[in-house]
Amino acid sequence: MGILLACHSTGDTENIIDTVKLVVKAVKEAKETGEKIYVLTVGKNATSIVGNSVKEFPNVSHLSLSDIIGEEEAKGVENSALSPQQLSKVQECLAKLEIDTALIGNPSENNAAAPFQIAELISDRLEFGMIYNEYLFEESEHIFYKTLQQKKPWQKKFAWMLATQQAELSAKRANPEIKTAAVGHRAIDAATQPHAFDQKEISDTRNKLKLSDKQSLLFISATKNAEDDKKLLEQLLSCIQDNKSYSNIEIRLGIHPGLKADPIKLNNYVLTLAEVITKYAGTPVANQVKFIITKELEPLVDLSKIPSTLICATHNVTGDQAALAAQGVACAVPATLINKAALSGKPAYYHQDSKTPFLPGERLHAGVSTMGLFLNKVAGKEMLGPVDKAELKLESQPVAQTLANMLIRKNR
């Protein structure tokens, strides 16, 4: 029989790729033939990330939703549900696969129901199935919670894997009848690794971002929502302008990798934030902010519409590297890099304080009332110690290893 792994967005896709590699490695080391593995990419971004990453493995096949229902129809369900006709096509395709095990990733789009529809579709065929939600904050309007609140029988056939015990309790409140487990998160893994503060890498990144030793880097981890990020940036610039002690803070704006799939949305995003900065033209604050434009983004962004002073063209600095080199990280919501920063002991801020985080509260600054305290710490380069996995009551091994072990029937 075989294993089906379905992914939709950036985070769940990267985690599933890590998990696939570990399953293949374990099978190879055991000198077994191994089960057939199918990676089904539901979202366009997932398809581009998987790309050639699994082609090197002879027993791993890549399927995409666009191959099954057509590219145009697949675009239409990026943030919605599959129609009965589309579900029928998916069922017809999956019926040809001999699968008895599955891992379904949680989408980042609030209304992307397709992964859960696929889970329901295959539930009767499975010997063992998991749904992994890597969210580190509660998003009550997300399809994950809306699905659980339906309390359908198929949900009890899956093990619902969450990042922390707080996330586990949150899922249980939505549906007390499901089986759950706290298995960790890639951000927690990265923050607790010994090399998490590689000083040479940090120095190289700071040089690429054109920073002096005296300057404090505040990295803004982008969402895909221009209006949310605009509100965050407006508030940050207003605070920095009003306080001379923040003159050493340099802001670098990341761009969400998920925007690469939609150049129009990408350019609208950049222009929206650029307009916020240009309001401060002629003031010191305007010189403290720059976009990070990577090699992948450069051909997609119309740089002619953005003042050159707002561009930091660097071809090989990722969001992870910028956050690693930063004295503080901010985001509209408590997303991955915010939590990673908090876990590593850095000042971390998120603007929408209505979101409930699943990490210890003392490590996160939430909402405008805490922005001054956050900026004080960034300007002063203050740090806490890194969190320990034992503090979060998680296993020491990476989350991908835990999931891989379950898929290959080692720890069911």
FIFIZA-280365 format. One record per residue (C-alpha): residue number from 1; residue in three letters; x, y, z. Coordinates in Angstrom, 2 decimals, always signed. Layout:
! residues N
- NUM, ALA, X, Y, Z
...
This chain:
! residues 412
- 1, MET, +0.00, +0.00, +0.00
- 2, GLY, +1.04, +3.64, -0.06
- 3, ILE, +1.19, +6.99, +1.71
- 4, LEU, -0.57, +10.17, +0.56
- 5, LEU, +0.75, +13.54, +1.73
- 6, ALA, -1.35, +16.57, +0.76
- 7, CYS, -0.18, +20.18, +1.12
- 8, HIS, -1.56, +23.59, +0.21
- 9, SER, +0.55, +26.51, +1.46
- 10, THR, +4.18, +27.38, +2.21
- 11, GLY, +4.54, +26.14, +5.78
- 12, ASP, +2.73, +22.81, +5.47
- 13, THR, +4.48, +22.10, +2.15
- 14, GLU, +7.98, +22.65, +3.53
- 15, ASN, +7.14, +20.44, +6.50
- 16, ILE, +5.80, +17.69, +4.26
- 17, ILE, +8.93, +17.78, +2.07
- 18, ASP, +11.06, +17.34, +5.22
- 19, THR, +8.83, +14.47, +6.32
- 20, VAL, +9.00, +12.72, +2.93
- 21, LYS, +12.80, +12.86, +2.94
- 22, LEU, +12.92, +11.30, +6.40
- 23, VAL, +10.51, +8.51, +5.41
- 24, VAL, +12.58, +7.72, +2.32
- 25, LYS, +15.79, +7.76, +4.39
- 26, ALA, +14.34, +5.41, +7.02
- 27, VAL, +13.14, +2.96, +4.37
- 28, LYS, +16.52, +3.02, +2.65
- 29, GLU, +18.41, +2.43, +5.90
- 30, ALA, +16.11, -0.50, +6.71
- 31, LYS, +16.88, -1.90, +3.23
- 32, GLU, +13.18, -2.29, +2.55
- 33, THR, +11.38, -1.82, -0.74
- 34, GLY, +9.15, +0.77, +0.90
- 35, GLU, +5.64, +1.90, +0.24
- 36, LYS, +4.76, +4.15, -2.66
- 37, ILE, +4.57, +7.80, -1.59
- 38, TYR, +2.31, +10.35, -3.30
- 39, VAL, +2.67, +14.10, -2.69
- 40, LEU, -0.52, +15.90, -3.69
- 41, THR, -0.12, +19.68, -3.98
- 42, VAL, -3.47, +21.40, -3.62
- 43, GLY, -2.32, +25.03, -3.91
- 44, LYS, -0.30, +26.66, -6.68
- 45, ASN, +2.36, +27.80, -4.23
- 46, ALA, +2.73, +24.26, -2.93
- 47, THR, +3.19, +22.98, -6.48
- 48, SER, +5.99, +25.46, -7.17
- 49, ILE, +7.74, +24.65, -3.87
- 50, VAL, +7.63, +20.88, -4.38
- 51, GLY, +8.90, +21.28, -7.96
- 52, ASN, +11.86, +18.97, -8.41
- 53, SER, +12.44, +18.35, -4.70
- 54, VAL, +10.93, +14.86, -4.69
- 55, LYS, +11.88, +13.72, -8.21
- 56, GLU, +15.17, +12.27, -6.98
- 57, PHE, +13.29, +9.60, -5.03
- 58, PRO, +12.13, +6.68, -7.23
- 59, ASN, +9.19, +5.71, -4.99
- 60, VAL, +7.80, +9.27, -4.64
- 61, SER, +5.28, +10.68, -7.12
- 62, HIS, +4.08, +14.28, -7.34
- 63, LEU, +0.45, +15.01, -8.22
- 64, SER, -1.11, +18.46, -8.40
- 65, LEU, -4.73, +19.52, -8.13
- 66, SER, -4.34, +21.45, -11.41
- 67, ASP, -3.38, +18.18, -13.15
- 68, ILE, -6.58, +16.57, -11.85
- 69, ILE, -9.22, +19.26, -12.36
- 70, GLY, -7.45, +21.66, -14.74
- 71, GLU, -5.31, +24.72, -14.09
- 72, GLU, -8.07, +27.32, -14.33
- 73, GLU, -10.43, +25.40, -12.06
- 74, ALA, -7.62, +24.83, -9.54
- 75, LYS, -7.00, +28.59, -9.37
- 76, GLY, -10.63, +29.06, -8.44
- 77, VAL, -10.39, +26.86, -5.36
- 78, GLU, -7.17, +28.31, -3.88
- 79, ASN, -9.24, +29.87, -1.11
- 80, SER, -12.56, +28.03, -1.36
- 81, ALA, -14.10, +24.57, -1.60
- 82, LEU, -14.10, +21.98, -4.37
- 83, SER, -17.42, +21.64, -6.20
- 84, PRO, -19.14, +18.21, -6.33
- 85, GLN, -17.92, +17.80, -9.92
- 86, GLN, -14.35, +18.66, -8.95
- 87, LEU, -14.50, +16.33, -5.96
- 88, SER, -15.64, +13.56, -8.27
- 89, LYS, -12.56, +14.07, -10.44
- 90, VAL, -10.30, +14.00, -7.38
- 91, GLN, -11.98, +10.85, -6.12
- 92, GLU, -11.57, +9.18, -9.51
- 93, CYS, -7.84, +10.01, -9.50
- 94, LEU, -7.19, +8.93, -5.90
- 95, ALA, -9.15, +5.69, -6.41
- 96, LYS, -6.35, +4.56, -8.73
- 97, LEU, -3.78, +4.92, -5.93
- 98, GLU, -3.25, +2.17, -3.39
- 99, ILE, -3.07, +4.22, -0.20
- 100, ASP, -3.76, +3.27, +3.40
- 101, THR, -1.89, +6.08, +5.19
- 102, ALA, -2.14, +9.86, +4.87
- 103, LEU, -0.79, +13.15, +6.20
- 104, ILE, -2.84, +16.25, +5.32
- 105, GLY, -1.37, +19.72, +5.84
- 106, ASN, -3.38, +22.70, +7.06
- 107, PRO, -3.79, +25.54, +4.50
- 108, SER, -2.91, +29.12, +5.38
- 109, GLU, -5.88, +30.58, +3.47
- 110, ASN, -8.88, +30.99, +5.76
- 111, ASN, -11.44, +29.45, +3.40
- 112, ALA, -9.31, +26.82, +1.63
- 113, ALA, -11.55, +23.82, +2.32
- 114, ALA, -10.06, +21.48, -0.32
- 115, PRO, -7.50, +19.72, +1.96
- 116, PHE, -10.24, +18.81, +4.43
- 117, GLN, -12.57, +17.69, +1.63
- 118, ILE, -9.81, +15.39, +0.40
- 119, ALA, -9.31, +14.06, +3.94
- 120, GLU, -13.00, +13.21, +4.17
- 121, LEU, -12.88, +11.65, +0.70
- 122, ILE, -10.17, +9.12, +1.65
- 123, SER, -11.09, +8.59, +5.31
- 124, ASP, -12.79, +5.20, +4.79
- 125, ARG, -9.74, +3.82, +2.95
- 126, LEU, -7.18, +4.63, +5.61
- 127, GLU, -5.54, +2.42, +8.17
- 128, PHE, -3.96, +5.53, +9.67
- 129, GLY, -4.32, +9.24, +8.92
- 130, MET, -3.06, +12.52, +10.34
- 131, ILE, -3.96, +16.16, +9.85
- 132, TYR, -1.21, +18.55, +10.94
- 133, ASN, -1.95, +22.20, +11.78
- 134, GLU, +1.25, +24.20, +12.28
- 135, TYR, -0.53, +27.39, +13.36
- 136, LEU, +0.99, +28.97, +16.46
- 137, PHE, -2.03, +31.14, +17.15
- 138, GLU, -5.79, +30.62, +17.25
- 139, GLU, -7.62, +31.76, +14.13
- 140, SER, -11.28, +31.10, +14.90
- 141, GLU, -12.39, +32.12, +11.39
- 142, HIS, -10.05, +29.62, +9.75
- 143, ILE, -11.44, +26.62, +7.89
- 144, PHE, -9.55, +24.34, +10.33
- 145, TYR, -11.81, +25.40, +13.21
- 146, LYS, -14.92, +25.65, +11.08
- 147, THR, -14.31, +22.08, +9.91
- 148, LEU, -13.86, +20.74, +13.44
- 149, GLN, -16.99, +22.52, +14.64
- 150, GLN, -19.01, +20.44, +12.16
- 151, LYS, -18.12, +17.35, +14.24
- 152, LYS, -18.48, +14.96, +11.30
- 153, PRO, -17.77, +11.22, +11.86
- 154, TRP, -14.78, +11.15, +9.49
- 155, GLN, -12.87, +13.53, +11.76
- 156, LYS, -12.54, +10.81, +14.40
- 157, LYS, -10.67, +8.62, +11.89
- 158, PHE, -7.73, +11.05, +11.84
- 159, ALA, -5.18, +11.99, +14.47
- 160, TRP, -5.12, +15.80, +14.61
- 161, MET, -1.54, +16.91, +15.18
- 162, LEU, -0.91, +20.37, +16.65
- 163, ALA, +2.20, +22.44, +17.32
- 164, THR, +1.83, +22.88, +21.10
- 165, GLN, -0.34, +21.74, +23.97
- 166, GLN, -2.18, +25.08, +23.92
- 167, ALA, -3.00, +24.48, +20.25
- 168, GLU, -4.16, +20.99, +21.13
- 169, LEU, -6.58, +22.38, +23.73
- 170, SER, -7.85, +24.90, +21.19
- 171, ALA, -8.65, +22.14, +18.69
- 172, LYS, -10.35, +20.09, +21.41
- 173, ARG, -12.61, +23.00, +22.23
- 174, ALA, -13.81, +22.99, +18.62
- 175, ASN, -14.42, +19.23, +18.65
- 176, PRO, -13.88, +17.33, +21.94
- 177, GLU, -14.29, +13.96, +20.20
- 178, ILE, -11.13, +14.04, +18.04
- 179, LYS, -7.77, +12.44, +18.85
- 180, THR, -5.00, +15.03, +19.23
- 181, ALA, -1.28, +15.27, +19.96
- 182, ALA, +1.24, +18.10, +20.36
- 183, VAL, +4.16, +17.34, +18.04
- 184, GLY, +6.02, +20.65, +17.66
- 185, HIS, +6.78, +23.06, +14.83
- 186, ARG, +9.62, +23.77, +12.40
- 187, ALA, +10.09, +27.22, +13.98
- 188, ILE, +10.51, +25.62, +17.41
- 189, ASP, +13.01, +23.15, +15.93
- 190, ALA, +15.03, +25.94, +14.31
- 191, ALA, +15.03, +28.18, +17.38
- 192, THR, +16.31, +25.39, +19.64
- 193, GLN, +19.09, +24.12, +17.36
- 194, PRO, +22.69, +24.77, +18.51
- 195, HIS, +23.56, +26.70, +15.32
- 196, ALA, +20.59, +29.05, +15.69
- 197, PHE, +22.96, +31.96, +16.37
- 198, ASP, +25.70, +31.42, +13.79
- 199, GLN, +27.61, +34.69, +14.17
- 200, LYS, +29.31, +34.48, +10.77
- 201, GLU, +25.97, +34.03, +9.01
- 202, ILE, +24.50, +36.91, +11.01
- 203, SER, +27.42, +39.18, +10.10
- 204, ASP, +27.14, +38.26, +6.40
- 205, THR, +23.41, +38.95, +6.41
- 206, ARG, +23.81, +42.32, +8.10
- 207, ASN, +26.41, +43.33, +5.50
- 208, LYS, +24.07, +42.35, +2.67
- 209, LEU, +21.31, +44.41, +4.28
- 210, LYS, +23.68, +47.41, +4.48
- 211, LEU, +23.75, +47.72, +8.27
- 212, SER, +26.46, +49.11, +10.52
- 213, ASP, +27.41, +47.59, +13.86
- 214, LYS, +25.66, +50.42, +15.73
- 215, GLN, +22.34, +49.93, +13.96
- 216, SER, +19.58, +47.64, +15.27
- 217, LEU, +17.74, +45.63, +12.67
- 218, LEU, +13.95, +45.38, +12.93
- 219, PHE, +12.72, +42.84, +10.41
- 220, ILE, +9.07, +42.94, +9.39
- 221, SER, +7.85, +39.47, +8.47
- 222, ALA, +5.23, +40.01, +5.80
- 223, THR, +1.80, +38.48, +5.46
- 224, LYS, +0.01, +38.34, +2.11
- 225, ASN, -2.45, +41.01, +3.26
- 226, ALA, -1.28, +44.50, +2.24
- 227, GLU, -3.85, +46.30, +4.41
- 228, ASP, -2.84, +44.42, +7.56
- 229, ASP, +0.85, +45.09, +6.97
- 230, LYS, +0.13, +48.72, +6.09
- 231, LYS, -1.46, +49.28, +9.52
- 232, LEU, +1.55, +47.72, +11.23
- 233, LEU, +4.06, +49.81, +9.25
- 234, GLU, +2.12, +53.05, +9.78
- 235, GLN, +2.14, +52.55, +13.54
- 236, LEU, +5.83, +51.59, +13.65
- 237, LEU, +6.96, +54.60, +11.62
- 238, SER, +4.81, +56.95, +13.70
- 239, CYS, +6.39, +55.66, +16.92
- 240, ILE, +9.93, +55.81, +15.53
- 241, GLN, +9.45, +59.36, +14.26
- 242, ASP, +8.25, +60.52, +17.68
- 243, ASN, +11.19, +59.10, +19.63
- 244, LYS, +14.81, +60.06, +18.88
- 245, SER, +16.10, +57.07, +20.85
- 246, TYR, +14.88, +54.89, +17.97
- 247, SER, +17.14, +56.58, +15.42
- 248, ASN, +19.46, +53.54, +15.39
- 249, ILE, +16.63, +51.20, +14.28
- 250, GLU, +16.76, +50.09, +10.64
- 251, ILE, +13.62, +48.44, +9.26
- 252, ARG, +13.85, +45.83, +6.52
- 253, LEU, +10.59, +44.72, +4.94
- 254, GLY, +10.26, +41.11, +3.88
- 255, ILE, +7.84, +39.98, +1.18
- 256, HIS, +5.75, +36.85, +1.69
- 257, PRO, +6.91, +34.04, -0.66
- 258, GLY, +3.29, +33.15, -1.37
- 259, LEU, +2.91, +36.41, -3.34
- 260, LYS, +5.28, +35.16, -6.05
- 261, ALA, +2.42, +33.15, -7.51
- 262, ASP, +0.41, +36.33, -8.17
- 263, PRO, +2.55, +39.19, -9.62
- 264, ILE, -0.39, +41.61, -9.68
- 265, LYS, -1.10, +41.09, -5.99
- 266, LEU, +2.65, +41.23, -5.30
- 267, ASN, +3.05, +44.64, -6.97
- 268, ASN, -0.07, +46.02, -5.31
- 269, TYR, +1.36, +44.89, -1.97
- 270, VAL, +4.71, +46.62, -2.54
- 271, LEU, +3.10, +49.83, -3.79
- 272, THR, +0.71, +49.97, -0.83
- 273, LEU, +3.57, +49.80, +1.67
- 274, ALA, +5.79, +52.12, -0.38
- 275, GLU, +3.08, +54.79, -0.19
- 276, VAL, +3.21, +54.60, +3.61
- 277, ILE, +6.97, +55.24, +3.62
- 278, THR, +6.91, +58.05, +1.06
- 279, LYS, +4.62, +60.05, +3.36
- 280, TYR, +7.76, +60.54, +5.48
- 281, ALA, +9.88, +61.76, +2.55
- 282, GLY, +12.44, +64.33, +3.68
- 283, THR, +12.50, +63.03, +7.27
- 284, PRO, +15.10, +60.70, +8.86
- 285, VAL, +12.46, +57.99, +9.25
- 286, ALA, +12.14, +57.56, +5.45
- 287, ASN, +15.83, +56.58, +5.34
- 288, GLN, +15.38, +53.91, +8.01
- 289, VAL, +13.14, +51.64, +5.90
- 290, LYS, +13.90, +49.43, +2.89
- 291, PHE, +12.30, +46.49, +1.06
- 292, ILE, +14.33, +43.31, +0.70
- 293, ILE, +14.15, +42.44, -3.01
- 294, THR, +15.56, +38.98, -3.69
- 295, LYS, +16.69, +37.46, -6.97
- 296, GLU, +13.38, +35.59, -7.30
- 297, LEU, +11.33, +38.74, -6.72
- 298, GLU, +13.35, +41.17, -8.84
- 299, PRO, +11.85, +40.22, -12.23
- 300, LEU, +8.32, +40.22, -10.76
- 301, VAL, +8.36, +43.64, -9.07
- 302, ASP, +8.04, +46.83, -11.12
- 303, LEU, +10.91, +48.67, -9.44
- 304, SER, +10.37, +51.76, -11.60
- 305, LYS, +7.34, +52.64, -9.46
- 306, ILE, +9.29, +52.55, -6.19
- 307, PRO, +11.87, +55.16, -5.06
- 308, SER, +15.35, +53.60, -5.28
- 309, THR, +16.02, +54.67, -1.69
- 310, LEU, +13.43, +52.12, -0.54
- 311, ILE, +15.13, +49.16, -2.22
- 312, CYS, +17.67, +46.86, -0.65
- 313, ALA, +18.47, +44.60, -3.62
- 314, THR, +20.05, +41.49, -2.18
- 315, HIS, +19.91, +38.26, -4.12
- 316, ASN, +20.37, +35.77, -1.33
- 317, VAL, +18.85, +36.85, +1.98
- 318, THR, +15.80, +34.84, +3.01
- 319, GLY, +13.21, +35.85, +5.57
- 320, ASP, +14.68, +33.31, +7.98
- 321, GLN, +18.17, +34.80, +7.59
- 322, ALA, +16.91, +38.36, +8.05
- 323, ALA, +15.00, +37.36, +11.19
- 324, LEU, +18.08, +35.54, +12.49
- 325, ALA, +20.21, +38.68, +12.05
- 326, ALA, +17.57, +41.01, +13.52
- 327, GLN, +17.41, +42.53, +16.99
- 328, GLY, +13.62, +42.28, +16.77
- 329, VAL, +10.91, +40.85, +14.50
- 330, ALA, +7.43, +42.27, +13.89
- 331, CYS, +4.40, +41.00, +11.99
- 332, ALA, +0.73, +41.84, +11.65
- 333, VAL, -0.17, +38.45, +13.17
- 334, PRO, +1.72, +35.98, +15.41
- 335, ALA, +3.03, +34.01, +12.42
- 336, THR, +6.01, +31.67, +12.09
- 337, LEU, +8.97, +34.07, +12.20
- 338, ILE, +7.44, +36.01, +15.09
- 339, ASN, +7.19, +32.85, +17.13
- 340, LYS, +10.65, +31.74, +16.03
- 341, ALA, +12.10, +35.06, +17.22
- 342, ALA, +10.27, +34.81, +20.53
- 343, LEU, +11.46, +31.24, +21.00
- 344, SER, +15.06, +32.25, +20.37
- 345, GLY, +14.80, +35.05, +22.94
- 346, LYS, +14.43, +38.09, +20.66
- 347, PRO, +11.86, +40.87, +21.06
- 348, ALA, +8.83, +39.86, +18.98
- 349, TYR, +5.76, +41.93, +18.21
- 350, TYR, +2.44, +41.29, +16.45
- 351, HIS, -0.12, +43.98, +15.77
- 352, GLN, -3.46, +42.14, +15.85
- 353, ASP, -3.72, +41.45, +19.56
- 354, SER, -7.10, +39.76, +19.06
- 355, LYS, -5.16, +36.67, +17.94
- 356, THR, -4.45, +34.21, +20.76
- 357, PRO, -0.87, +32.83, +20.59
- 358, PHE, +0.04, +29.29, +21.57
- 359, LEU, +3.39, +30.26, +23.13
- 360, PRO, +4.23, +31.67, +26.59
- 361, GLY, +2.82, +35.22, +26.72
- 362, GLU, +5.89, +36.85, +28.27
- 363, ARG, +7.83, +36.22, +25.06
- 364, LEU, +5.45, +38.11, +22.78
- 365, HIS, +4.45, +41.79, +22.58
- 366, ALA, +0.87, +42.09, +21.34
- 367, GLY, -0.93, +45.21, +20.19
- 368, VAL, -0.12, +48.91, +19.97
- 369, SER, -0.01, +49.39, +23.77
- 370, THR, +3.16, +47.23, +23.87
- 371, MET, +4.88, +48.71, +20.78
- 372, GLY, +6.93, +51.23, +22.75
- 373, LEU, +8.30, +48.52, +25.05
- 374, PHE, +9.09, +46.37, +22.02
- 375, LEU, +10.95, +49.21, +20.23
- 376, ASN, +12.88, +50.04, +23.42
- 377, LYS, +14.18, +46.47, +23.48
- 378, VAL, +15.04, +46.52, +19.77
- 379, ALA, +16.90, +49.83, +20.06
- 380, GLY, +18.73, +48.59, +23.16
- 381, LYS, +19.44, +45.15, +21.60
- 382, GLU, +17.91, +43.36, +24.60
- 383, MET, +17.62, +39.55, +24.54
- 384, LEU, +16.04, +36.79, +26.61
- 385, GLY, +17.41, +33.26, +26.73
- 386, PRO, +16.11, +30.76, +24.15
- 387, VAL, +13.15, +28.58, +25.08
- 388, ASP, +13.66, +24.90, +25.81
- 389, LYS, +11.46, +22.20, +24.26
- 390, ALA, +10.98, +20.68, +27.70
- 391, GLU, +9.41, +24.00, +28.77
- 392, LEU, +6.81, +23.46, +26.01
- 393, LYS, +6.48, +19.76, +26.93
- 394, LEU, +7.54, +18.62, +23.45
- 395, GLU, +9.77, +15.79, +22.31
- 396, SER, +13.38, +16.71, +21.55
- 397, GLN, +13.25, +15.41, +17.98
- 398, PRO, +12.13, +17.64, +15.06
- 399, VAL, +8.44, +17.68, +14.15
- 400, ALA, +9.15, +16.16, +10.72
- 401, GLN, +10.86, +13.21, +12.41
- 402, THR, +7.86, +12.65, +14.69
- 403, LEU, +5.48, +12.67, +11.72
- 404, ALA, +7.78, +10.45, +9.65
- 405, ASN, +8.00, +7.91, +12.47
- 406, MET, +4.22, +7.73, +12.60
- 407, LEU, +3.91, +7.33, +8.84
- 408, ILE, +6.33, +4.41, +8.77
- 409, ARG, +4.50, +2.75, +11.66
- 410, LYS, +7.24, +3.14, +14.25
- 411, ASN, +5.31, +5.16, +16.81
- 412, ARG, +1.60, +4.75, +16.16
